[in-house]
Amino acid sequence: MMFRAAEHGGAAAIAALAAAGMPRLGLAVVAQDVGARATFARMGGVEAGGLIGAGLLWKSDTILMVWDGAVLGKAR
């Protein structure tokens, strides 16, 4: 299942997936968006690695934030 923050809002998507009982969740965040990274870390996300995202207009450094089922259960 894929959500785009512009359509659903990152925090709202995480809450919806947690409520649906998702066992794990991964979210790609642009590395320079330190505000989003801090918000998702406060929500229990852990930075698990990076990649170069294709992007719509240009390539970007991207950080993969992950949550496991136990953390998602607390987010409900």
N, C-alpha and C positions, 0 to 999 in steps of 0.2 A: 504494500500500500504506500503510495507516495502523496505527500502533501506539500504544497508550496506556501511559504509563509505569507506571501502577498494575498493568497486566497483564503487562508484559514488562520493565520497568526501562529507562530511557533509554539507559544505556551498553550494556546487553545488546542492545537493538534496533539500535543503531548498529553494533556489532560484527557482528551477524547479517546486516545489510544490506550491510556492507562485504564480508563473506565471500561473499555472493551475487553480488557484482560490480556493485552499483548504481552508475550513473555520477554521480549527485548525490543529495544528501539535504537535506531541510529539516525543521526541528523547531521547533515553537512552544513557547516557555517563558514562564511568567508573569514579567513584568518584576521583580516584587518578590522572586523566588526567586534571589537573588544567588549562593547556593551552587551551584545547578544551572547557572546561566550560567557561573560560573567553571569548573566541572567540564567542561562541554561545550567551553569555550574551550581548556582544557588538552588536550582530545581533538582539537583542530584546527578546531573550529567557529568561524565568523565571524558576528558580529551583522550582519544584512543589512537590518534595518528593523524596524518595529513596526506593530502593529495593535491594534484593540480586539476581543478575542475574545468571542464570545457567552457562553461559559461554560455550565455546567449550571445554576447558581443565579443568577449575576450576571455582568455584563460585567467584563472584566479587561484591563489593559494587558498586551500580549503582545509578546515579542521573537522574531523569526524568526532562528534559527541555521541556517547552511548549511555544507555540506561539498561539495567537488567530488571527482571521481573520484581525483585524485592524492592528496589528503589521506586519502580513505577507504582507498585501497590501502595506505597506511602504517599504518592502524589495524588491519589484519588480524593 
